[in-house]
Each structure stands twice: as structure tokens, then as C-alpha cells.
């Protein structure tokens, strides 16, 4: 995740003292996407030290903020390089930047550009005027789907540790029931963990607008419960024994808890959550998720030893 460039002032093409100054984060993808959207243009790019975080997240965390912008204006010497006193910032940096304070402290006027870098050429050619479409941050199914791979890869890394542990515990707990039955339970535990991963990290962002509740954890929880019920149908024969019923009950705690937790990872990428709202959700949701996960694991681990 160390995908950064050095903060400072960069020249795009052959800029002059009259060329626009665009401001971005030192997350390399943000920097590259900005340059990519401006082929054949001559301008300055002022890169802030956002600790390698993209514009939107950095503005929420405060690293793309007023103090960093003012300090970078001074350290870059941009006031001696350009004759004008205007900076074009991404619209999504708005939560972290106080434009009037920047003007007071540095003498530079903040102009908020469009949401998408691809709209910059039109924005610049129109005299720094944005259309209503340029101000709108969409969150379509495809845009949500683009968020899935990095979450899926990261969670699969953890899953490669957790899933074998579950499988091993299953083999130890069912060792006296015959190899076929033991293997079946082991594969069921793998399927259970993959189900939690699928519902929380894949299906929740895809189905986000249609899932019940406003909190992401509730949305992930609802899918987790649904898929646990479906998964339990495959182990219908386990309902006959007391141990089997306890195991099914354990998965009713485990899968929704994991699914709800994974769903919360998308709060920072959505268009309608806020920092205070995320913190509020985490305060009540995390203890419930951790508690449900612990209860589920204890029930699952102890079920084979119950007479």
C-alpha cells in the first residue's frame, strides 16, 4: 500500500507564469489519473502530503487540509512561480479545506474543480465553471463493483489463515466419526467462512441500494443471515442431533457477524456516509459483531464435545 510520490510542485508539459495550478494528493493513482486526464496541457500540479491517501479519504482524515495546503504553498515557492493567485482543488477535498482561511493565510483563492478528473478539460476551457453533472458523485453498480477486488484480496489473505484453522479444528473434533463424515464437516466449515466472505465483501456492495437498513453493518448482517439459512439447508440432516443443532446455531452467529464486519469496510468509499456517522456506527456495531463472533466460535468449537 506504499503507493506514493514525493509532495511538492510538478510541471505538466511546459507551464508558464499564467498556467493554472491544480492541487492533488500524493497517492500515486490520484496523481497519475490527473495527468492522464490532461493530455497536451501546460500547467502546474501542487501535490500535498496526504500520507499516500487519496483525495476524498485524506480530506476526511484531515491530511488533505487547510494547514497542509498553506504549508505546501509556502514550501513550494509557487507564489514566486505564477503571477495569479488561484488554486484549483478537487471538489471532494472540500470537507478538509477551509477556502477563506487559505485565502487569509496564503493569499491564494481556492476554486473547487469537478468531482472527476476527466471533466477538468471542459471545466478549464469554460473559465473554471462546472456544470451540475460535474458536481455529482455517482455510486453506480459498476462503481461499487470496482471496489470489490481490493477488499476481496485483502480478506482472502486473512481467510487463508482462518479457514485452515477451522478445517483443522473440525478434523480434531470429528475424528471419531469416520473419515467421510469428518471430511464433510470440514468442507462445510470452509463453505461457511467463504459464505461470510462472499456476502460481506462481494454481494453487500453490489446490492447496497436494495438491502434493508441504513447502516452498512445492518446491510451485511441481513445478507449474512439469509445465506446462513440457505447454507443450513445443505446440512439439514445435522438438525437431528443435539450437537448438529448447536453447530448450526454457531454458524447463525458466525456468518452474519463476519458479513456485517466486512460490509463496514465500504463505508469510507460510499457517497452518503460521514465521518461522524461512521464513528457512531462503529461504536455500537463493532461490540455486537465481536460478541456474536465469539459466541459463535465457542458454540462451534464446543459442539463436538457435548454429549
LOVO-155670 format. One record per residue: z, y, x of N, C-alpha, C in turn; residue in one letter. Coordinates in steps of 0.02 Angstrom, whole numbers, padded with zeros to 5 digits, always signed. Last residue first. Layout:
<pts>
ZYXZYXZYXA
...
</pts>
This chain:
<pts>
+01243-01705-01114+01238-01772-01141+01211-01771-01212X
+01163-01598-01006+01201-01601-01069+01190-01670-01100X
+01082-01585-00901+01149-01614-00887+01192-01618-00949X
+00967-01520-00940+00963-01592-00921+01030-01626-00911X
+01017-01384-00965+00997-01429-01019+00994-01502-00998X
+01039-01297-00860+01093-01342-00881+01074-01393-00933X
+00920-01227-00844+00947-01265-00788+00999-01316-00810X
+00909-01167-00970+00856-01211-00946+00882-01256-00890X
+01026-01090-00977+01013-01142-01027+00962-01192-01002X
+01005-01007-00866+01064-01050-00869+01054-01107-00919X
+00887-00941-00903+00887-00984-00844+00946-01032-00845X
+00929-00872-01019+00876-00921-01023+00876-00968-00964X
+01025-00787-00964+01045-00835-01015+00993-00891-01020X
+00942-00712-00878+00997-00752-00850+01019-00805-00900X
+00856-00650-00971+00829-00693-00919+00882-00739-00889X
+00945-00573-01044+00909-00627-01078+00880-00676-01027X
+00987-00485-00941+01035-00528-00976+01001-00587-01009X
+00867-00421-00909+00903-00459-00858+00952-00508-00890X
+00838-00362-01034+00791-00408-01002+00825-00452-00950X
+00950-00280-01054+00934-00333-01102+00889-00385-01071X
+00943-00192-00943+01001-00237-00951+00987-00294-01000X
+00811-00132-00973+00823-00174-00914+00885-00219-00921X
+00826-00055-01093+00785-00116-01091+00801-00161-01032X
+00906+00056-01074+00927+00006-01123+00888-00059-01117X
+00850+00120-00963+00923+00116-00969+00944+00063-01019X
+00713+00121-00985+00740+00077-00933+00815+00068-00940X
+00703+00221-01083+00686+00151-01099+00716+00103-01049X
+00740+00333-01008+00779+00314-01067+00766+00241-01085X
+00638+00336-00914+00707+00326-00892+00751+00304-00950X
+00530+00362-01000+00532+00300-00960+00603+00285-00938X
+00565+00489-01048+00559+00432-01094+00562+00366-01058X
+00561+00566-00932+00625+00558-00968+00623+00499-01015X
+00424+00553-00901+00474+00531-00854+00541+00519-00889X
+00326+00487-01039+00353+00542-00999+00407+00514-00953X
+00171+00422-01103+00241+00416-01085+00262+00476-01043X
+00035+00427-01128+00080+00456-01178+00154+00440-01164X
-00053+00363-01046-00066+00434-01059-00012+00466-01104X
+00008+00253-00915-00015+00269-00982-00022+00344-00991X
+00065+00221-00797-00008+00229-00797-00034+00249-00865X
+00199+00200-00812+00178+00254-00768+00104+00266-00768X
+00203+00085-00892+00224+00149-00921+00200+00208-00878X
+00176-00038-00840+00119+00003-00858+00139+00071-00887X
+00292-00107-00821+00258-00082-00761+00200-00035-00778X
+00332-00160-00941+00358-00094-00923+00324-00065-00861X
+00281-00288-00940+00247-00237-00980+00269-00167-00962X
+00376-00357-00867+00310-00344-00837+00272-00290-00875X
+00481-00361-00962+00490-00328-00898+00423-00310-00866X
+00425-00437-01065+00446-00368-01078+00454-00329-01013X
+00404-00559-00997+00348-00523-01025+00365-00449-01038X
+00537-00596-00969+00490-00583-00914+00431-00543-00939X
+00585-00610-01101+00618-00565-01053+00571-00547-00996X
+00500-00706-01161+00500-00637-01186+00532-00588-01137X
+00537-00819-01073+00468-00792-01076+00467-00721-01105X
+00681-00839-01091+00649-00826-01027+00581-00790-01034X
+00714-00866-01226+00746-00811-01190+00704-00790-01129X
+00636-00973-01255+00635-00917-01302+00671-00856-01275X
+00673-01060-01156+00608-01026-01148+00601-00968-01197X
+00794-01103-01213+00794-01068-01148+00729-01029-01138X
+00750-01172-01324+00788-01110-01334+00789-01069-01270X
+00694-01280-01258+00650-01237-01297+00685-01170-01309X
+00813-01334-01205+00760-01311-01161+00712-01263-01197X
+00881-01369-01322+00910-01318-01278+00857-01291-01230X
+00798-01469-01369+00807-01408-01409+00835-01351-01366X
+00813-01565-01269+00748-01534-01281+00754-01470-01320X
+00947-01603-01288+00926-01571-01225+00859-01535-01234X
+00938-01663-01413+00979-01602-01405+00959-01565-01342X
+00773-01715-01468+00836-01723-01431+00873-01657-01425X
+00667-01663-01543+00705-01721-01568+00772-01727-01534X
+00595-01566-01483+00644-01543-01532+00688-01601-01557X
+00499-01624-01405+00563-01609-01373+00616-01586-01423X
+00383-01630-01479+00424-01690-01475+00492-01678-01444X
+00324-01506-01457+00357-01519-01521+00403-01580-01518X
+00264-01434-01355+00320-01478-01339+00360-01496-01401X
+00173-01355-01417+00147-01408-01373+00203-01456-01352X
+00253-01265-01480+00218-01313-01522+00189-01370-01480X
+00293-01181-01381+00341-01230-01405+00308-01283-01448X
+00184-01096-01370+00197-01144-01316+00244-01199-01340X
+00202-01020-01486+00141-01061-01478+00152-01116-01425X
+00324-00961-01454+00319-01003-01514+00258-01049-01509X
+00284-00890-01342+00335-00941-01335+00334-00989-01394X
+00195-00800-01396+00168-00853-01354+00220-00907-01339X
+00285-00718-01471+00228-00752-01503+00204-00811-01461X
+00371-00670-01371+00397-00712-01425+00341-00752-01458X
+00279-00594-01295+00316-00649-01265+00344-00697-01316X
+00238-00497-01385+00190-00547-01362+00224-00607-01331X
+00361-00430-01397+00329-00459-01456+00277-00512-01437X
+00385-00385-01266+00430-00433-01298+00397-00468-01356X
+00286-00289-01247+00285-00351-01208+00328-00405-01237X
+00333-00197-01342+00266-00224-01348+00260-00290-01309X
+00458-00167-01288+00455-00198-01354+00386-00230-01365X
+00419-00106-01169+00458-00168-01166+00456-00205-01233X
+00358+00009-01213+00317-00043-01182+00354-00110-01179X
+00400+00077-01371+00421+00060-01303+00378+00003-01276X
+00350+00072-01499+00326+00124-01455+00343+00108-01382X
+00294-00067-01605+00342-00029-01566+00309+00025-01524X
+00165-00195-01593+00217-00157-01628+00263-00121-01580X
-00003-00169-01532+00060-00205-01530+00115-00163-01563X
-00117-00095-01525-00107-00135-01585-00041-00173-01586X
-00128-00032-01402-00125+00009-01463-00107-00030-01526X
-00125-00150-01308-00072-00099-01313-00072-00060-01379X
-00199-00256-01268-00186-00250-01340-00137-00193-01356X
-00204-00241-01128-00266-00248-01166-00255-00233-01241X
-00068-00237-01088-00111-00177-01081-00175-00181-01121X
-00033-00373-01136+00000-00312-01160-00042-00250-01149X
-00111-00466-01066-00125-00454-01136-00091-00391-01163X
-00059-00451-00929-00131-00452-00947-00142-00430-01019X
+00078-00451-00912+00037-00414-00864-00037-00410-00882X
+00135-00525-01021+00163-00461-00999+00115-00420-00957X
+00057-00641-01041+00073-00597-01098+00096-00529-01075X
+00048-00696-00911-00011-00679-00949+00004-00629-01004X
+00183-00719-00877+00141-00675-00836+00080-00651-00875X
+00219-00811-00976+00255-00748-00971+00214-00696-00932X
+00131-00915-00941+00126-00883-01007+00160-00815-01007X
+00179-00952-00818+00112-00922-00822+00101-00887-00889X
+00300-01008-00860+00301-00949-00817+00233-00914-00818X
+00251-01117-00938+00296-01066-00967+00296-01002-00926X
+00180-01193-00848+00144-01162-00903+00186-01107-00934X
+00287-01238-00771+00235-01196-00740+00197-01158-00794X
+00352-01315-00868+00387-01257-00839+00338-01210-00805X
+00255-01414-00889+00273-01370-00945+00309-01307-00919X
+00257-01480-00768+00197-01441-00786+00210-01394-00843X
+00383-01539-00783+00369-01493-00728+00309-01449-00742X
+00365-01622-00892+00412-01566-00898+00400-01515-00843X
+00272-01711-00833+00255-01673-00893+00300-01613-00902X
+00346-01768-00730+00289-01726-00713+00268-01683-00773X
+00438-01840-00808+00461-01787-00762+00404-01739-00745X
+00355-01932-00872+00393-01884-00912+00416-01825-00869X
+00307-02002-00758+00261-01970-00806+00296-01916-00846X
+00423-02053-00693+00379-02005-00660+00335-01967-00709X
+00583-02058-00774+00516-02085-00761+00469-02032-00735X
+00704-01998-00785+00667-02010-00847+00597-02039-00836X
+00775-01954-00677+00792-02019-00704+00752-02038-00766X
+00732-01825-00646+00714-01880-00601+00728-01949-00630X
+00751-01706-00706+00720-01758-00747+00704-01821-00706X
+00805-01621-00610+00842-01632-00672+00816-01689-00714X
+00707-01624-00509+00776-01648-00495+00813-01664-00559X
+00597-01571-00576+00593-01638-00548+00662-01667-00534X
+00648-01444-00606+00629-01490-00660+00627-01561-00634X
+00661-01388-00480+00722-01399-00521+00708-01448-00578X
+00525-01382-00448+00570-01424-00409+00633-01440-00448X
+00478-01287-00541+00450-01355-00541+00496-01403-00504X
+00551-01175-00504+00560-01203-00571+00535-01276-00572X
+00495-01160-00376+00567-01171-00383+00582-01202-00452X
+00360-01133-00403+00379-01196-00369+00453-01212-00374X
+00380-01004-00469+00354-01063-00504+00370-01128-00468X
+00428-00913-00369+00470-00932-00427+00446-00997-00459X
+00323-00899-00278+00390-00918-00254+00430-00947-00312X
+00215-00862-00350+00206-00917-00304+00271-00941-00272X
+00261-00748-00414+00257-00810-00452+00249-00871-00407X
+00244-00650-00319+00312-00670-00336+00313-00737-00372X
+00104-00653-00326+00138-00664-00261+00210-00685-00273X
+00081-00618-00456+00065-00687-00436+00097-00703-00368X
+00112-00483-00455+00157-00529-00490+00144-00602-00472X
+00004-00433-00380+00073-00423-00358+00121-00472-00390X
-00104-00471-00462-00099-00496-00394-00027-00490-00368X
-00075-00398-00579-00080-00471-00581-00071-00501-00512X
-00081-00266-00539-00018-00293-00565-00018-00369-00563X
-00215-00261-00501-00164-00248-00450-00096-00273-00473X
-00284-00296-00626-00288-00336-00564-00232-00324-00515X
-00254-00197-00732-00226-00265-00731-00228-00299-00663X
-00318-00079-00742-00251-00078-00713-00224-00148-00700X
-00434-00100-00809-00439-00086-00738-00372-00087-00703X
-00392-00108-00940-00409-00170-00906-00413-00160-00830X
-00383+00026-00972-00322-00013-00968-00334-00078-00930X
-00518+00056-00973-00474+00091-00926-00408+00055-00918X
-00560-00025-01079-00585-00038-01012-00541-00005-00959X
-00491+00034-01187-00478-00036-01169-00501-00051-01098X
-00445+00204-01137-00484+00154-01172-00464+00083-01150X
-00384+00332-01132-00349+00271-01111-00380+00213-01148X
-00423+00501-01075-00431+00443-01119-00393+00383-01090X
-00378+00660-01072-00368+00599-01033-00370+00540-01081X
-00470+00807-01088-00444+00748-01123-00438+00689-01076X
-00534+00911-01032-00461+00916-01034-00429+00853-01063X
-00667+00891-01050-00642+00888-00981-00565+00886-00979X
-00682+00916-01185-00688+00847-01162-00660+00839-01091X
-00675+01054-01188-00620+01016-01218-00621+00944-01195X
-00728+01117-01025-00738+01102-01096-00678+01062-01123X
-00676+01243-00911-00677+01173-00932-00690+01167-01007X
-00734+01350-00787-00719+01343-00858-00727+01270-00879X
-00778+01395-00663-00710+01370-00671-00688+01367-00744X
-00916+01422-00685-00868+01475-00668-00796+01457-00680X
-00993+01313-00701-00979+01353-00761-00928+01408-00748X
-00991+01247-00581-01052+01283-00598-01042+01329-00659X
-00866+01185-00590-00877+01236-00539-00938+01279-00557X
-00889+01094-00697-00834+01143-00700-00846+01200-00651X
-00992+01016-00645-01004+01057-00705-00952+01111-00711X
-00922+00956-00534-00982+00996-00525-00997+01042-00584X
-00807+00891-00601-00800+00950-00558-00864+00989-00548X
-00813+00774-00668-00830+00834-00706-00827+00897-00663X
-00765+00679-00581-00837+00678-00595-00860+00739-00635X
-00628+00691-00584-00664+00722-00528-00739+00726-00542X
-00551+00726-00740-00591+00681-00698-00628+00719-00644X
-00486+00841-00791-00449+00779-00779-00486+00735-00729X
-00535+00998-00709-00537+00946-00760-00495+00886-00742X
-00417+01119-00637-00483+01090-00648-00481+01036-00701X
-00324+01262-00646-00323+01190-00659-00393+01166-00677X
-00289+01373-00521-00336+01359-00575-00337+01283-00586X
-00173+01482-00455-00187+01412-00471-00234+01408-00530X
-00189+01605-00330-00191+01590-00402-00209+01516-00412X
-00084+01647-00196-00142+01609-00220-00134+01595-00295X
+00031+01703-00148-00023+01748-00163-00085+01714-00190X
+00146+01629-00127+00091+01623-00079+00035+01673-00090X
+00243+01659-00223+00264+01640-00155+00207+01640-00104X
+00174+01692-00340+00225+01737-00314+00241+01723-00241X
+00091+01580-00359+00062+01647-00352+00112+01695-00319X
+00188+01482-00375+00141+01477-00320+00110+01545-00306X
+00246+01526-00493+00286+01526-00432+00242+01521-00371X
+00143+01508-00582+00165+01577-00569+00210+01581-00508X
+00128+01367-00582+00074+01411-00558+00099+01481-00541X
+00216+01238-00532+00228+01299-00570+00180+01353-00543X
+00181+01067-00540+00166+01131-00508+00179+01189-00556X
+00197+00947-00605+00235+00958-00544+00228+01027-00514X
+00114+00941-00718+00186+00932-00726+00227+00949-00664X
-00021+00962-00660+00015+01014-00696+00090+01004-00703X
-00102+00870-00610-00048+00892-00565-00002+00942-00600X
-00204+00848-00696-00148+00802-00700-00092+00818-00651X
-00301+00940-00657-00261+00953-00717-00199+00910-00719X
-00305+00979-00483-00319+00931-00538-00274+00947-00598X
-00337+01151-00437-00294+01091-00437-00316+01043-00492X
-00406+01268-00338-00423+01225-00396-00383+01161-00390X
-00351+01428-00295-00348+01357-00280-00364+01318-00344X
-00390+01588-00227-00391+01542-00284-00390+01470-00259X
-00421+01710-00157-00353+01684-00164-00348+01641-00226X
-00552+01736-00033-00524+01736-00101-00453+01707-00101X
-00581+01711+00100-00569+01780+00078-00537+01784+00009X
-00512+01584+00207-00552+01606+00150-00533+01677+00130X
-00431+01583+00322-00496+01550+00323-00541+01571+00266X
-00307+01634+00306-00348+01666+00358-00419+01637+00359X
-00256+01550+00210-00262+01621+00193-00303+01659+00244X
-00244+01427+00271-00300+01437+00227-00310+01511+00209X
-00152+01372+00358-00184+01435+00376-00243+01453+00332X
-00076+01262+00336-00147+01251+00347-00183+01314+00369X
+00052+01310+00311+00041+01271+00372-00034+01261+00387X
+00035+01377+00186+00056+01413+00246+00038+01375+00309X
-00005+01276+00101-00046+01336+00106-00030+01373+00171X
+00103+01190+00113+00039+01169+00141-00010+01227+00146X
+00204+01262+00047+00211+01247+00119+00145+01227+00151X
+00150+01262-00083+00161+01325-00047+00168+01313+00028X
+00150+01123-00108+00088+01162-00110+00095+01227-00071X
+00285+01089-00101+00238+01059-00054+00173+01099-00052X
+00336+01168-00208+00359+01178-00139+00310+01150-00089X
+00267+01117-00323+00261+01187-00302+00280+01196-00229X
+00202+00949-00291+00241+01000-00325+00232+01069-00295X
+00191+00801-00275+00137+00848-00286+00168+00905-00326X
+00320+00751-00281+00290+00758-00215+00226+00800-00218X
+00368+00731-00409+00385+00794-00376+00354+00802-00307X
+00336+00629-00494+00390+00616-00446+00411+00679-00409X
+00229+00685-00562+00288+00665-00599+00348+00654-00554X
+00139+00704-00459+00163+00762-00496+00225+00746-00536X
+00118+00571-00421+00152+00616-00375+00177+00679-00410X
+00045+00521-00530+00112+00494-00516+00151+00542-00471X
-00071+00603-00516-00033+00601-00578+00039+00577-00565X
-00118+00583-00380-00101+00649-00407-00054+00645-00466X
-00044+00442-00291-00098+00478-00325-00072+00540-00360X
+00042+00438-00134+00043+00426-00207-00011+00468-00239X
+00068+00463-00001+00021+00411-00018+00018+00394-00092X
+00154+00571-00001+00180+00506+00022+00134+00448+00001X
+00088+00686-00021+00118+00656-00080+00146+00586-00064X
+00046+00821+00054+00083+00761+00075+00120+00733+00014X
-00117+00879+00004-00044+00883+00006-00014+00818+00028X
-00262+00948+00066-00229+00885+00049-00154+00892+00058X
-00391+01046+00018-00323+01050+00043-00285+00989+00019X
-00554+01064+00057-00509+01019+00022-00440+01023+00056X
-00688+01180+00032-00628+01160+00069-00586+01113+00025X
-00868+01152+00024-00803+01178+00000-00747+01151+00044X
-01025+01122-00027-00989+01150+00030-00924+01181+00004X
-01108+00974-00087-01069+01035-00098-01034+01056-00034X
-01170+00851-00078-01209+00910-00062-01173+00976-00072X
-01068+00776-00203-01120+00769-00152-01159+00834-00141X
-00935+00757-00266-00963+00823-00247-01016+00816-00192X
-00875+00638-00288-00898+00674-00347-00934+00739-00330X
-00830+00599-00163-00886+00562-00193-00917+00600-00252X
-00718+00678-00147-00777+00691-00106-00839+00659-00136X
-00635+00616-00243-00650+00687-00247-00713+00703-00208X
-00625+00486-00196-00657+00498-00261-00676+00571-00270X
-00555+00510-00076-00623+00483-00074-00660+00495-00140X
-00431+00557-00125-00470+00597-00079-00544+00575-00079X
-00389+00446-00199-00396+00511-00231-00442+00556-00190X
-00383+00350-00096-00431+00342-00150-00442+00407-00188X
-00280+00398-00015-00348+00399+00010-00400+00390-00045X
-00164+00516-00055-00184+00448-00071-00258+00443-00058X
-00135+00649-00040-00157+00612+00020-00160+00537+00008X
-00212+00745-00175-00157+00707-00144-00182+00672-00081X
-00290+00911-00175-00281+00842-00197-00223+00809-00160X
-00380+01058-00213-00317+01028-00190-00311+00957-00217X
-00515+01156-00156-00489+01106-00202-00427+01074-00172X
-00582+01310-00143-00532+01268-00112-00504+01220-00165X
-00752+01372-00128-00693+01353-00166-00646+01309-00125X
-00808+01490-00002-00811+01424-00035-00746+01409-00072X
-00808+01603+00072-00811+01612+00000-00807+01545-00038X
-00813+01567+00203-00753+01603+00181-00750+01613+00106X
-00893+01404+00185-00886+01471+00211-00821+01503+00188X
-00927+01231+00229-00898+01284+00187-00893+01350+00224X
-01025+01114+00237-01019+01172+00283-00992+01232+00245X
-00945+00966+00187-01009+01000+00201-00999+01055+00252X
-00781+01002+00176-00831+00960+00145-00898+00997+00152X
-00644+01006+00283-00706+01039+00264-00754+00987+00234X
-00467+01006+00251-00529+00971+00269-00589+01011+00245X
-00300+01030+00295-00360+01060+00269-00422+01024+00296X
-00170+00908+00255-00198+00965+00291-00262+00989+00259X
-00110+00740+00284-00114+00802+00245-00140+00859+00288X
-00203+00595+00327-00158+00649+00350-00165+00710+00306X
-00207+00468+00200-00239+00509+00251-00190+00564+00271X
-00162+00298+00153-00154+00370+00155-00201+00403+00206X
-00100+00173+00104-00171+00191+00096-00174+00267+00095X
-00003+00057+00109-00006+00116+00152-00078+00139+00157X
+00000-00061+00041+00000+00000+00000+00000+00064+00043X
</pts>
